[in-house]
């Protein structure tokens, strides 16, 4: 009598289904737990400049101008783009404090007229200290090669 041996038919294989399940669970976990920055809603491309930021004593009044020329004073959006609307929003946010530093953050693609309108509104209200926000230039982040 001949006894057949079936051990040769057992070929090892790698089952990828559990690996795919684990990867999908990790993907869902990372998507659900990712925090989003509120500032990332407005995509700004700041102009570049070299230099060190100055130390501020008080919290500056922030005016943001996006690429379409829309104004945001503090965390409020100004509905219209004329000088009077911007002045009204500045009065509401700043109150009577005209010595407060104003930080003007304009997108590099912002129409120049929108920036001039912001300066005009600030000047008419009596703000005298205006700082322009810029992104550091790539050359400033690299160390210089010495002689």
N, CA, C and O atoms as CSV, one atom per row, in Angstrom:
chain,resi,resn,atom,element,x,y,z
A,1,UNK,N,N,0.813,-1.157,0.000
A,1,UNK,CA,C,0.000,0.000,0.000
A,1,UNK,C,C,0.881,1.254,0.000
A,1,UNK,O,O,1.877,1.374,0.714
A,2,UNK,N,N,0.451,2.144,-0.828
A,2,UNK,CA,C,1.240,3.355,-0.990
A,2,UNK,C,C,0.565,4.492,-0.235
A,2,UNK,O,O,-0.609,4.781,-0.467
A,3,UNK,N,N,1.295,5.134,0.660
A,3,UNK,CA,C,0.779,6.269,1.442
A,3,UNK,C,C,1.290,7.551,0.788
A,3,UNK,O,O,2.489,7.745,0.589
A,4,UNK,N,N,0.354,8.396,0.470
A,4,UNK,CA,C,0.742,9.654,-0.186
A,4,UNK,C,C,1.039,10.731,0.868
A,4,UNK,O,O,0.400,10.810,1.917
A,5,UNK,N,N,1.989,11.513,0.553
A,5,UNK,CA,C,2.400,12.595,1.451
A,5,UNK,C,C,1.899,13.924,0.880
A,5,UNK,O,O,2.276,14.297,-0.231
A,6,UNK,N,N,1.056,14.638,1.624
A,6,UNK,CA,C,0.480,15.907,1.145
A,6,UNK,C,C,1.217,17.132,1.692
A,6,UNK,O,O,0.760,18.258,1.499
A,7,UNK,N,N,2.308,16.935,2.348
A,7,UNK,CA,C,3.027,18.061,2.935
A,7,UNK,C,C,3.620,18.980,1.875
A,7,UNK,O,O,3.829,20.159,2.160
A,8,UNK,N,N,3.884,18.526,0.732
A,8,UNK,CA,C,4.433,19.363,-0.330
A,8,UNK,C,C,3.408,20.358,-0.858
A,8,UNK,O,O,3.786,21.385,-1.421
A,9,UNK,N,N,2.115,20.076,-0.688
A,9,UNK,CA,C,1.070,20.960,-1.185
A,9,UNK,C,C,0.861,22.189,-0.295
A,9,UNK,O,O,0.238,23.160,-0.727
A,10,UNK,N,N,1.371,22.162,0.938
A,10,UNK,CA,C,1.215,23.299,1.845
A,10,UNK,C,C,2.233,24.382,1.494
A,10,UNK,O,O,3.380,24.330,1.936
A,11,UNK,N,N,1.813,25.347,0.710
A,11,UNK,CA,C,2.695,26.435,0.307
A,11,UNK,C,C,2.391,27.641,1.200
A,11,UNK,O,O,1.237,28.060,1.291
A,12,UNK,N,N,3.390,28.196,1.846
A,12,UNK,CA,C,3.121,29.361,2.709
A,12,UNK,C,C,2.726,30.580,1.859
A,12,UNK,O,O,3.235,30.772,0.755
A,13,UNK,N,N,1.828,31.380,2.386
A,13,UNK,CA,C,1.398,32.594,1.683
A,13,UNK,C,C,1.220,33.723,2.696
A,13,UNK,O,O,0.972,33.485,3.878
A,14,UNK,N,N,1.349,34.919,2.220
A,14,UNK,CA,C,1.182,36.099,3.063
A,14,UNK,C,C,-0.202,36.676,2.791
A,14,UNK,O,O,-0.537,37.017,1.656
A,15,UNK,N,N,-0.983,36.776,3.831
A,15,UNK,CA,C,-2.331,37.314,3.708
A,15,UNK,C,C,-2.275,38.824,3.944
A,15,UNK,O,O,-1.940,39.261,5.045
A,16,UNK,N,N,-2.596,39.620,2.933
A,16,UNK,CA,C,-2.501,41.081,3.019
A,16,UNK,C,C,-3.767,41.749,3.532
A,16,UNK,O,O,-3.742,42.949,3.806
A,17,UNK,N,N,-4.848,41.040,3.669
A,17,UNK,CA,C,-6.115,41.647,4.099
A,17,UNK,C,C,-5.996,42.275,5.482
A,17,UNK,O,O,-6.460,43.403,5.641
A,18,UNK,N,N,-5.408,41.633,6.501
A,18,UNK,CA,C,-5.271,42.296,7.804
A,18,UNK,C,C,-4.373,43.533,7.743
A,18,UNK,O,O,-4.627,44.517,8.437
A,19,UNK,N,N,-3.340,43.487,6.928
A,19,UNK,CA,C,-2.471,44.649,6.779
A,19,UNK,C,C,-3.242,45.821,6.177
A,19,UNK,O,O,-3.088,46.954,6.633
A,20,UNK,N,N,-4.053,45.573,5.180
A,20,UNK,CA,C,-4.858,46.632,4.566
A,20,UNK,C,C,-5.854,47.184,5.580
A,20,UNK,O,O,-6.067,48.395,5.629
A,21,UNK,N,N,-6.468,46.322,6.391
A,21,UNK,CA,C,-7.401,46.771,7.419
A,21,UNK,C,C,-6.721,47.693,8.424
A,21,UNK,O,O,-7.275,48.727,8.794
A,22,UNK,N,N,-5.533,47.324,8.861
A,22,UNK,CA,C,-4.801,48.150,9.826
A,22,UNK,C,C,-4.431,49.489,9.209
A,22,UNK,O,O,-4.554,50.521,9.868
A,23,UNK,N,N,-3.985,49.496,7.973
A,23,UNK,CA,C,-3.610,50.750,7.305
A,23,UNK,C,C,-4.815,51.671,7.130
A,23,UNK,O,O,-4.695,52.884,7.306
A,24,UNK,N,N,-5.967,51.113,6.787
A,24,UNK,CA,C,-7.173,51.936,6.659
A,24,UNK,C,C,-7.585,52.510,8.003
A,24,UNK,O,O,-8.002,53.666,8.080
A,25,UNK,N,N,-7.474,51.718,9.064
A,25,UNK,CA,C,-7.800,52.224,10.407
A,25,UNK,C,C,-6.855,53.355,10.804
A,25,UNK,O,O,-7.293,54.356,11.371
A,26,UNK,N,N,-5.565,53.204,10.514
A,26,UNK,CA,C,-4.615,54.275,10.808
A,26,UNK,C,C,-4.912,55.527,9.997
A,26,UNK,O,O,-4.835,56.636,10.526
A,27,UNK,N,N,-5.244,55.371,8.741
A,27,UNK,CA,C,-5.587,56.508,7.896
A,27,UNK,C,C,-6.798,57.246,8.442
A,27,UNK,O,O,-6.789,58.474,8.529
A,28,UNK,N,N,-7.833,56.515,8.808
A,28,UNK,CA,C,-9.041,57.140,9.376
A,28,UNK,C,C,-8.701,57.834,10.687
A,28,UNK,O,O,-9.198,58.931,10.944
A,29,UNK,N,N,-7.869,57.224,11.518
A,29,UNK,CA,C,-7.479,57.830,12.791
A,29,UNK,C,C,-6.776,59.160,12.557
A,29,UNK,O,O,-7.105,60.148,13.212
A,30,UNK,N,N,-5.818,59.207,11.638
A,30,UNK,CA,C,-5.081,60.436,11.391
A,30,UNK,C,C,-5.959,61.513,10.754
A,30,UNK,O,O,-5.784,62.695,11.053
A,31,UNK,N,N,-6.875,61.144,9.904
A,31,UNK,CA,C,-7.771,62.130,9.294
A,31,UNK,C,C,-8.700,62.724,10.349
A,31,UNK,O,O,-8.945,63.931,10.348
A,32,UNK,N,N,-9.213,61.900,11.237
A,32,UNK,CA,C,-10.150,62.383,12.251
A,32,UNK,C,C,-9.452,63.227,13.314
A,32,UNK,O,O,-10.025,64.207,13.790
A,33,UNK,N,N,-8.236,62.869,13.694
A,33,UNK,CA,C,-7.564,63.573,14.788
A,33,UNK,C,C,-6.716,64.751,14.341
A,33,UNK,O,O,-6.130,65.427,15.186
A,34,UNK,N,N,-6.629,65.018,13.069
A,34,UNK,CA,C,-5.837,66.145,12.592
A,34,UNK,C,C,-6.489,67.450,13.016
A,34,UNK,O,O,-7.692,67.636,12.834
A,35,UNK,N,N,-5.688,68.361,13.588
A,35,UNK,CA,C,-6.200,69.681,13.949
A,35,UNK,C,C,-5.886,70.640,12.815
A,35,UNK,O,O,-4.838,70.555,12.173
A,36,UNK,N,N,-6.811,71.545,12.586
A,36,UNK,CA,C,-6.646,72.513,11.518
A,36,UNK,C,C,-6.474,73.890,12.148
A,36,UNK,O,O,-7.207,74.258,13.066
A,37,UNK,N,N,-5.511,74.637,11.653
A,37,UNK,CA,C,-5.251,75.976,12.138
A,37,UNK,C,C,-6.274,76.930,11.535
A,37,UNK,O,O,-6.567,76.860,10.342
A,38,UNK,N,N,-6.818,77.826,12.365
A,38,UNK,CA,C,-7.831,78.767,11.876
A,38,UNK,C,C,-7.253,79.704,10.826
A,38,UNK,O,O,-7.967,80.149,9.927
A,39,UNK,N,N,-5.971,80.003,10.937
A,39,UNK,CA,C,-5.369,80.897,9.951
A,39,UNK,C,C,-5.187,80.239,8.599
A,39,UNK,O,O,-4.998,80.933,7.599
A,40,UNK,N,N,-5.239,78.917,8.543
A,40,UNK,CA,C,-5.042,78.249,7.265
A,40,UNK,C,C,-6.253,78.389,6.347
A,40,UNK,O,O,-6.177,78.021,5.175
A,41,UNK,N,N,-7.362,78.910,6.855
A,41,UNK,CA,C,-8.536,79.127,6.024
A,41,UNK,C,C,-8.235,80.211,4.993
A,41,UNK,O,O,-8.651,80.113,3.838
A,42,UNK,N,N,-7.523,81.227,5.409
A,42,UNK,CA,C,-7.151,82.306,4.502
A,42,UNK,C,C,-5.739,82.050,4.004
A,42,UNK,O,O,-4.783,82.101,4.778
A,43,UNK,N,N,-5.609,81.779,2.738
A,43,UNK,CA,C,-4.305,81.490,2.161
A,43,UNK,C,C,-3.629,82.801,1.780
A,43,UNK,O,O,-4.061,83.485,0.852
A,44,UNK,N,N,-2.562,83.147,2.506
A,44,UNK,CA,C,-1.822,84.365,2.223
A,44,UNK,C,C,-0.419,84.016,1.773
A,44,UNK,O,O,0.203,83.083,2.281
A,45,UNK,N,N,0.052,84.761,0.836
A,45,UNK,CA,C,1.438,84.667,0.423
A,45,UNK,C,C,2.059,86.020,0.744
A,45,UNK,O,O,1.905,86.976,-0.016
A,46,UNK,N,N,2.770,86.098,1.887
A,46,UNK,CA,C,3.318,87.367,2.342
A,46,UNK,C,C,4.533,87.763,1.516
A,46,UNK,O,O,5.288,86.898,1.071
A,47,UNK,N,N,4.731,89.071,1.304
A,47,UNK,CA,C,5.944,89.504,0.630
A,47,UNK,C,C,7.164,89.193,1.497
A,47,UNK,O,O,7.038,89.040,2.712
A,48,UNK,N,N,8.308,89.102,0.898
A,48,UNK,CA,C,9.520,88.705,1.613
A,48,UNK,C,C,10.368,89.927,1.966
A,48,UNK,O,O,10.424,90.898,1.211
A,49,UNK,N,N,11.031,89.861,3.133
A,49,UNK,CA,C,11.938,90.927,3.555
A,49,UNK,C,C,12.942,90.350,4.545
A,49,UNK,O,O,12.651,89.390,5.259
A,50,UNK,N,N,14.132,90.953,4.575
A,50,UNK,CA,C,15.150,90.562,5.540
A,50,UNK,C,C,15.026,91.466,6.758
A,50,UNK,O,O,14.566,92.602,6.646
A,51,UNK,N,N,15.427,90.974,7.897
A,51,UNK,CA,C,15.395,91.778,9.107
A,51,UNK,C,C,14.815,90.993,10.258
A,51,UNK,O,O,14.254,89.912,10.081
A,52,UNK,N,N,14.963,91.560,11.443
A,52,UNK,CA,C,14.489,90.922,12.654
A,52,UNK,C,C,13.193,91.589,13.110
A,52,UNK,O,O,13.064,92.808,13.001
A,53,UNK,N,N,12.230,90.817,13.617
A,53,UNK,CA,C,10.997,91.419,14.117
A,53,UNK,C,C,11.259,92.206,15.395
A,53,UNK,O,O,12.099,91.827,16.210
A,54,UNK,N,N,10.529,93.304,15.558
A,54,UNK,CA,C,10.657,94.132,16.752
A,54,UNK,C,C,9.818,93.545,17.870
A,54,UNK,O,O,8.786,92.920,17.628
A,55,UNK,N,N,10.273,93.751,19.096
A,55,UNK,CA,C,9.528,93.265,20.259
A,55,UNK,C,C,8.348,94.194,20.524
A,55,UNK,O,O,8.510,95.414,20.569
A,56,UNK,N,N,7.175,93.622,20.696
A,56,UNK,CA,C,5.970,94.420,20.930
A,56,UNK,C,C,5.615,94.388,22.409
A,56,UNK,O,O,5.707,93.348,23.060
A,57,UNK,N,N,5.203,95.559,22.939
A,57,UNK,CA,C,4.828,95.646,24.344
A,57,UNK,C,C,3.369,95.259,24.550
A,57,UNK,O,O,3.033,94.625,25.551
A,58,UNK,N,N,2.499,95.634,23.615
A,58,UNK,CA,C,1.080,95.296,23.708
A,58,UNK,C,C,0.685,94.486,22.482
A,58,UNK,O,O,1.430,94.389,21.507
A,59,UNK,N,N,-0.485,93.919,22.558
A,59,UNK,CA,C,-0.998,93.133,21.437
A,59,UNK,C,C,-1.348,94.083,20.293
A,59,UNK,O,O,-2.170,94.980,20.478
A,60,UNK,N,N,-0.743,93.909,19.110
A,60,UNK,CA,C,-1.043,94.827,18.005
A,60,UNK,C,C,-2.427,94.569,17.422
A,60,UNK,O,O,-2.964,93.463,17.498
A,61,UNK,N,N,-2.985,95.625,16.837
A,61,UNK,CA,C,-4.244,95.520,16.108
A,61,UNK,C,C,-3.908,94.935,14.739
A,61,UNK,O,O,-3.077,95.485,14.017
A,62,UNK,N,N,-4.545,93.832,14.382
A,62,UNK,CA,C,-4.207,93.121,13.161
A,62,UNK,C,C,-5.198,93.456,12.051
A,62,UNK,O,O,-6.409,93.320,12.230
A,63,UNK,N,N,-4.682,93.892,10.908
A,63,UNK,CA,C,-5.484,94.090,9.699
A,63,UNK,C,C,-4.928,93.148,8.645
A,63,UNK,O,O,-3.745,93.212,8.308
A,64,UNK,N,N,-5.769,92.286,8.132
A,64,UNK,CA,C,-5.361,91.318,7.135
A,64,UNK,C,C,-6.072,91.651,5.824
A,64,UNK,O,O,-7.279,91.893,5.816
A,65,UNK,N,N,-5.335,91.664,4.731
A,65,UNK,CA,C,-5.908,91.909,3.409
A,65,UNK,C,C,-5.576,90.700,2.548
A,65,UNK,O,O,-4.404,90.397,2.326
A,66,UNK,N,N,-6.613,90.002,2.059
A,66,UNK,CA,C,-6.342,88.801,1.266
A,66,UNK,C,C,-6.089,89.179,-0.194
A,66,UNK,O,O,-6.108,90.358,-0.548
A,67,UNK,N,N,-5.856,88.189,-1.024
A,67,UNK,CA,C,-5.476,88.414,-2.423
A,67,UNK,C,C,-6.590,89.084,-3.224
A,67,UNK,O,O,-6.318,89.723,-4.241
A,68,UNK,N,N,-7.844,88.946,-2.776
A,68,UNK,CA,C,-8.961,89.572,-3.488
A,68,UNK,C,C,-9.227,90.998,-3.001
A,68,UNK,O,O,-10.129,91.656,-3.519
A,69,UNK,N,N,-8.467,91.495,-2.019
A,69,UNK,CA,C,-8.653,92.847,-1.512
A,69,UNK,C,C,-9.686,92.937,-0.408
A,69,UNK,O,O,-10.159,94.034,-0.109
A,70,UNK,N,N,-10.058,91.817,0.214
A,70,UNK,CA,C,-11.017,91.811,1.324
A,70,UNK,C,C,-10.265,92.083,2.620
A,70,UNK,O,O,-9.132,91.636,2.793
A,71,UNK,N,N,-10.911,92.830,3.545
A,71,UNK,CA,C,-10.289,93.225,4.801
A,71,UNK,C,C,-10.804,92.376,5.953
A,71,UNK,O,O,-11.974,91.996,5.992
A,72,UNK,N,N,-9.901,92.086,6.898
A,72,UNK,CA,C,-10.232,91.400,8.142
A,72,UNK,C,C,-9.550,92.174,9.260
A,72,UNK,O,O,-8.322,92.226,9.320
A,73,UNK,N,N,-10.339,92.777,10.149
A,73,UNK,CA,C,-9.804,93.540,11.271
A,73,UNK,C,C,-9.958,92.674,12.511
A,73,UNK,O,O,-11.075,92.349,12.916
A,74,UNK,N,N,-8.830,92.300,13.115
A,74,UNK,CA,C,-8.879,91.339,14.211
A,74,UNK,C,C,-9.388,90.022,13.660
A,74,UNK,O,O,-8.778,89.443,12.762
A,75,UNK,N,N,-10.507,89.545,14.194
A,75,UNK,CA,C,-11.097,88.314,13.667
A,75,UNK,C,C,-12.405,88.588,12.933
A,75,UNK,O,O,-13.165,87.663,12.647
A,76,UNK,N,N,-12.667,89.852,12.630
A,76,UNK,CA,C,-13.898,90.232,11.926
A,76,UNK,C,C,-13.617,90.533,10.458
A,76,UNK,O,O,-12.590,91.117,10.111
A,77,UNK,N,N,-14.551,90.123,9.609
A,77,UNK,CA,C,-14.440,90.451,8.187
A,77,UNK,C,C,-15.202,91.742,7.932
A,77,UNK,O,O,-16.330,91.907,8.398
A,78,UNK,N,N,-14.580,92.662,7.186
A,78,UNK,CA,C,-15.240,93.896,6.778
A,78,UNK,C,C,-16.006,93.571,5.506
A,78,UNK,O,O,-15.429,93.097,4.527
A,79,UNK,N,N,-17.318,93.831,5.525
A,79,UNK,CA,C,-18.166,93.391,4.419
A,79,UNK,C,C,-17.933,94.160,3.128
A,79,UNK,O,O,-18.019,93.589,2.041
A,80,UNK,N,N,-17.639,95.455,3.239
A,80,UNK,CA,C,-17.389,96.247,2.036
A,80,UNK,C,C,-15.936,96.700,2.029
A,80,UNK,O,O,-15.273,96.681,3.066
A,81,UNK,N,N,-15.440,97.105,0.866
A,81,UNK,CA,C,-14.023,97.453,0.745
A,81,UNK,C,C,-13.783,98.956,0.656
A,81,UNK,O,O,-12.714,99.374,0.211
A,82,UNK,N,N,-14.743,99.776,1.063
A,82,UNK,CA,C,-14.536,101.221,1.016
A,82,UNK,C,C,-13.904,101.708,2.323
A,82,UNK,O,O,-13.852,100.972,3.308
A,83,UNK,N,N,-13.423,102.961,2.320
A,83,UNK,CA,C,-12.706,103.529,3.463
A,83,UNK,C,C,-13.620,103.635,4.678
A,83,UNK,O,O,-13.191,103.330,5.791
A,84,UNK,N,N,-14.860,104.055,4.496
A,84,UNK,CA,C,-15.756,104.247,5.632
A,84,UNK,C,C,-16.073,102.936,6.344
A,84,UNK,O,O,-16.138,102.908,7.573
A,85,UNK,N,N,-16.268,101.865,5.606
A,85,UNK,CA,C,-16.531,100.560,6.228
A,85,UNK,C,C,-15.320,100.087,7.018
A,85,UNK,O,O,-15.457,99.553,8.118
A,86,UNK,N,N,-14.151,100.281,6.460
A,86,UNK,CA,C,-12.929,99.892,7.150
A,86,UNK,C,C,-12.721,100.736,8.401
A,86,UNK,O,O,-12.322,100.213,9.441
A,87,UNK,N,N,-12.987,102.036,8.309
A,87,UNK,CA,C,-12.862,102.909,9.482
A,87,UNK,C,C,-13.835,102.496,10.585
A,87,UNK,O,O,-13.471,102.499,11.761
A,88,UNK,N,N,-15.059,102.142,10.221
A,88,UNK,CA,C,-16.049,101.713,11.211
A,88,UNK,C,C,-15.594,100.433,11.911
A,88,UNK,O,O,-15.731,100.310,13.128
A,89,UNK,N,N,-15.056,99.486,11.155
A,89,UNK,CA,C,-14.566,98.241,11.756
A,89,UNK,C,C,-13.374,98.514,12.675
A,89,UNK,O,O,-13.258,97.904,13.738
A,90,UNK,N,N,-12.493,99.424,12.273
A,90,UNK,CA,C,-11.349,99.771,13.116
A,90,UNK,C,C,-11.806,100.440,14.411
A,90,UNK,O,O,-11.253,100.165,15.476
A,91,UNK,N,N,-12.810,101.315,14.329
A,91,UNK,CA,C,-13.346,101.958,15.545
A,91,UNK,C,C,-13.929,100.926,16.495
A,91,UNK,O,O,-13.731,101.010,17.707
A,92,UNK,N,N,-14.652,99.947,15.945
A,92,UNK,CA,C,-15.279,98.926,16.789
A,92,UNK,C,C,-14.247,98.041,17.479
A,92,UNK,O,O,-14.412,97.688,18.647
A,93,UNK,N,N,-13.195,97.685,16.769
A,93,UNK,CA,C,-12.205,96.776,17.339
A,93,UNK,C,C,-11.215,97.510,18.242
A,93,UNK,O,O,-10.907,97.025,19.331
A,94,UNK,N,N,-10.714,98.663,17.817
A,94,UNK,CA,C,-9.661,99.365,18.562
A,94,UNK,C,C,-10.213,100.267,19.652
A,94,UNK,O,O,-9.516,100.536,20.630
A,95,UNK,N,N,-11.433,100.738,19.513
A,95,UNK,CA,C,-11.969,101.681,20.491
A,95,UNK,C,C,-11.288,103.028,20.350
A,95,UNK,O,O,-11.132,103.534,19.239
A,96,UNK,N,N,-10.873,103.622,21.489
A,96,UNK,CA,C,-10.241,104.938,21.472
A,96,UNK,C,C,-8.715,104.878,21.501
A,96,UNK,O,O,-8.063,105.921,21.527
A,97,UNK,N,N,-8.149,103.703,21.498
A,97,UNK,CA,C,-6.702,103.539,21.593
A,97,UNK,C,C,-6.056,103.766,20.232
A,97,UNK,O,O,-5.990,102.846,19.417
A,98,UNK,N,N,-5.579,104.986,19.980
A,98,UNK,CA,C,-4.949,105.312,18.694
A,98,UNK,C,C,-3.433,105.159,18.738
A,98,UNK,O,O,-2.776,105.285,17.704
A,99,UNK,N,N,-2.863,104.890,19.916
A,99,UNK,CA,C,-1.419,104.694,20.031
A,99,UNK,C,C,-1.039,103.232,19.872
A,99,UNK,O,O,0.139,102.878,19.912
A,100,UNK,N,N,-2.028,102.404,19.696
A,100,UNK,CA,C,-1.801,100.969,19.533
A,100,UNK,C,C,-1.094,100.697,18.204
A,100,UNK,O,O,-1.372,101.347,17.197
A,101,UNK,N,N,-0.189,99.741,18.217
A,101,UNK,CA,C,0.521,99.351,16.999
A,101,UNK,C,C,-0.439,98.579,16.092
A,101,UNK,O,O,-1.182,97.711,16.551
A,102,UNK,N,N,-0.411,98.904,14.814
A,102,UNK,CA,C,-1.247,98.222,13.828
A,102,UNK,C,C,-0.345,97.325,12.992
A,102,UNK,O,O,0.648,97.785,12.428
A,103,UNK,N,N,-0.692,96.051,12.915
A,103,UNK,CA,C,0.058,95.096,12.101
A,103,UNK,C,C,-0.734,94.855,10.819
A,103,UNK,O,O,-1.803,94.245,10.846
A,104,UNK,N,N,-0.209,95.330,9.713
A,104,UNK,CA,C,-0.862,95.196,8.412
A,104,UNK,C,C,-0.269,93.989,7.700
A,104,UNK,O,O,0.918,93.957,7.375
A,105,UNK,N,N,-1.123,92.995,7.464
A,105,UNK,CA,C,-0.703,91.767,6.781
A,105,UNK,C,C,-1.452,91.689,5.460
A,105,UNK,O,O,-2.651,91.411,5.434
A,106,UNK,N,N,-0.750,91.932,4.375
A,106,UNK,CA,C,-1.368,91.904,3.046
A,106,UNK,C,C,-0.736,90.790,2.233
A,106,UNK,O,O,0.478,90.589,2.265
A,107,UNK,N,N,-1.566,90.079,1.511
A,107,UNK,CA,C,-1.091,89.045,0.601
A,107,UNK,C,C,-0.218,89.703,-0.463
A,107,UNK,O,O,-0.460,90.846,-0.849
A,108,UNK,N,N,0.787,88.987,-0.932
A,108,UNK,CA,C,1.681,89.531,-1.961
A,108,UNK,C,C,0.933,89.808,-3.261
A,108,UNK,O,O,1.370,90.631,-4.065
A,109,UNK,N,N,-0.186,89.129,-3.471
A,109,UNK,CA,C,-0.978,89.321,-4.694
A,109,UNK,C,C,-2.102,90.332,-4.510
A,109,UNK,O,O,-2.924,90.508,-5.409
A,110,UNK,N,N,-2.150,91.002,-3.354
A,110,UNK,CA,C,-3.198,91.977,-3.073
A,110,UNK,C,C,-3.068,93.174,-4.012
A,110,UNK,O,O,-1.958,93.641,-4.266
A,111,UNK,N,N,-4.194,93.675,-4.533
A,111,UNK,CA,C,-4.119,94.911,-5.327
A,111,UNK,C,C,-3.596,96.058,-4.456
A,111,UNK,O,O,-3.997,96.200,-3.301
A,112,UNK,N,N,-2.714,96.859,-5.011
A,112,UNK,CA,C,-2.093,97.947,-4.260
A,112,UNK,C,C,-3.145,98.927,-3.735
A,112,UNK,O,O,-2.951,99.510,-2.668
A,113,UNK,N,N,-4.227,99.119,-4.441
A,113,UNK,CA,C,-5.269,100.038,-4.000
A,113,UNK,C,C,-5.849,99.610,-2.650
A,113,UNK,O,O,-6.190,100.464,-1.832
A,114,UNK,N,N,-5.964,98.315,-2.408
A,114,UNK,CA,C,-6.495,97.835,-1.127
A,114,UNK,C,C,-5.560,98.210,0.021
A,114,UNK,O,O,-6.026,98.558,1.106
A,115,UNK,N,N,-4.253,98.145,-0.203
A,115,UNK,CA,C,-3.280,98.528,0.828
A,115,UNK,C,C,-3.339,100.041,1.062
A,115,UNK,O,O,-3.300,100.488,2.208
A,116,UNK,N,N,-3.432,100.825,-0.001
A,116,UNK,CA,C,-3.517,102.273,0.116
A,116,UNK,C,C,-4.793,102.672,0.862
A,116,UNK,O,O,-4.772,103.595,1.675
A,117,UNK,N,N,-5.891,101.988,0.592
A,117,UNK,CA,C,-7.143,102.260,1.293
A,117,UNK,C,C,-6.994,101.984,2.786
A,117,UNK,O,O,-7.514,102.735,3.612
A,118,UNK,N,N,-6.289,100.913,3.135
A,118,UNK,CA,C,-6.060,100.607,4.551
A,118,UNK,C,C,-5.220,101.697,5.206
A,118,UNK,O,O,-5.528,102.124,6.319
A,119,UNK,N,N,-4.165,102.154,4.536
A,119,UNK,CA,C,-3.341,103.239,5.076
A,119,UNK,C,C,-4.162,104.529,5.217
A,119,UNK,O,O,-4.009,105.260,6.195
A,120,UNK,N,N,-5.019,104.798,4.250
A,120,UNK,CA,C,-5.850,105.989,4.302
A,120,UNK,C,C,-6.794,105.952,5.506
A,120,UNK,O,O,-6.932,106.948,6.217
A,121,UNK,N,N,-7.438,104.818,5.734
A,121,UNK,CA,C,-8.349,104.687,6.875
A,121,UNK,C,C,-7.586,104.830,8.189
A,121,UNK,O,O,-8.064,105.486,9.115
A,122,UNK,N,N,-6.414,104.227,8.276
A,122,UNK,CA,C,-5.606,104.333,9.500
A,122,UNK,C,C,-5.163,105.769,9.746
A,122,UNK,O,O,-5.184,106.243,10.882
A,123,UNK,N,N,-4.762,106.457,8.685
A,123,UNK,CA,C,-4.339,107.849,8.823
A,123,UNK,C,C,-5.482,108.755,9.240
A,123,UNK,O,O,-5.291,109.641,10.073
A,124,UNK,N,N,-6.662,108.553,8.681
A,124,UNK,CA,C,-7.811,109.385,9.029
A,124,UNK,C,C,-8.255,109.173,10.473
A,124,UNK,O,O,-8.776,110.092,11.105
A,125,UNK,N,N,-8.051,107.973,10.993
A,125,UNK,CA,C,-8.429,107.691,12.382
A,125,UNK,C,C,-7.347,108.102,13.379
A,125,UNK,O,O,-7.613,108.152,14.580
A,126,UNK,N,N,-6.144,108.394,12.912
A,126,UNK,CA,C,-5.092,108.865,13.801
A,126,UNK,C,C,-4.095,107.814,14.239
A,126,UNK,O,O,-3.311,108.066,15.154
A,127,UNK,N,N,-4.097,106.651,13.623
A,127,UNK,CA,C,-3.094,105.643,13.940
A,127,UNK,C,C,-1.778,106.060,13.287
A,127,UNK,O,O,-1.749,106.388,12.101
A,128,UNK,N,N,-0.700,106.047,14.049
A,128,UNK,CA,C,0.585,106.501,13.525
A,128,UNK,C,C,1.649,105.408,13.466
A,128,UNK,O,O,2.660,105.573,12.784
A,129,UNK,N,N,1.439,104.307,14.161
A,129,UNK,CA,C,2.430,103.236,14.172
A,129,UNK,C,C,1.869,102.039,13.431
A,129,UNK,O,O,1.007,101.323,13.940
A,130,UNK,N,N,2.371,101.828,12.217
A,130,UNK,CA,C,1.903,100.728,11.379
A,130,UNK,C,C,3.105,99.855,11.026
A,130,UNK,O,O,4.123,100.341,10.533
A,131,UNK,N,N,2.964,98.560,11.288
A,131,UNK,CA,C,4.010,97.597,10.933
A,131,UNK,C,C,3.478,96.716,9.811
A,131,UNK,O,O,2.325,96.286,9.840
A,132,UNK,N,N,4.326,96.452,8.824
A,132,UNK,CA,C,3.953,95.596,7.702
A,132,UNK,C,C,4.535,94.206,7.931
A,132,UNK,O,O,5.740,94.057,8.135
A,133,UNK,N,N,3.678,93.190,7.898
A,133,UNK,CA,C,4.129,91.808,8.099
A,133,UNK,C,C,4.704,91.272,6.796
A,133,UNK,O,O,4.129,91.467,5.725
A,134,UNK,N,N,5.829,90.604,6.895
A,134,UNK,CA,C,6.447,89.962,5.738
A,134,UNK,C,C,6.908,88.569,6.142
A,134,UNK,O,O,7.070,88.280,7.327
A,135,UNK,N,N,7.111,87.734,5.179
A,135,UNK,CA,C,7.671,86.404,5.418
A,135,UNK,C,C,9.184,86.506,5.288
A,135,UNK,O,O,9.678,87.282,4.471
A,136,UNK,N,N,9.928,85.738,6.078
A,136,UNK,CA,C,11.388,85.788,5.942
A,136,UNK,C,C,11.821,85.283,4.581
A,136,UNK,O,O,11.242,84.338,4.045
A,137,UNK,N,N,12.834,85.910,4.028
A,137,UNK,CA,C,13.319,85.477,2.712
A,137,UNK,C,C,14.134,84.191,2.871
A,137,UNK,O,O,14.720,83.961,3.929
A,138,UNK,N,N,14.177,83.358,1.840
A,138,UNK,CA,C,14.952,82.116,1.926
A,138,UNK,C,C,16.432,82.370,2.176
A,138,UNK,O,O,17.096,81.550,2.809
A,139,UNK,N,N,16.957,83.482,1.694
A,139,UNK,CA,C,18.373,83.785,1.885
A,139,UNK,C,C,18.668,84.100,3.345
A,139,UNK,O,O,19.776,83.837,3.814
A,140,UNK,N,N,17.698,84.660,4.080
A,140,UNK,CA,C,17.915,85.012,5.482
A,140,UNK,C,C,17.975,83.774,6.358
A,140,UNK,O,O,18.602,83.808,7.417
A,141,UNK,N,N,17.346,82.689,5.952
A,141,UNK,CA,C,17.341,81.474,6.764
A,141,UNK,C,C,18.592,80.634,6.577
A,141,UNK,O,O,18.878,79.760,7.396
A,142,UNK,N,N,19.343,80.885,5.511
A,142,UNK,CA,C,20.574,80.127,5.275
A,142,UNK,C,C,21.759,80.872,5.901
A,142,UNK,O,O,21.846,82.094,5.777
A,143,UNK,N,N,22.668,80.160,6.568
A,143,UNK,CA,C,23.856,80.835,7.101
A,143,UNK,C,C,24.795,81.247,5.965
A,143,UNK,O,O,24.955,80.533,4.975
A,144,UNK,N,N,25.403,82.410,6.139
A,144,UNK,CA,C,26.321,82.885,5.108
A,144,UNK,C,C,27.637,82.128,5.186
A,144,UNK,O,O,28.107,81.751,6.260
A,145,UNK,N,N,28.205,81.922,4.024
A,145,UNK,CA,C,29.503,81.266,3.976
A,145,UNK,C,C,30.573,82.323,4.195
A,145,UNK,O,O,30.626,83.322,3.478
A,146,UNK,N,N,31.417,82.101,5.179
A,146,UNK,CA,C,32.475,83.066,5.495
A,146,UNK,C,C,33.652,82.946,4.565
A,146,UNK,O,O,33.804,81.921,3.899
A,147,UNK,N,N,34.508,83.981,4.494
A,147,UNK,CA,C,35.685,83.920,3.619
A,147,UNK,C,C,36.745,83.016,4.160
A,147,UNK,O,O,37.797,82.858,3.539
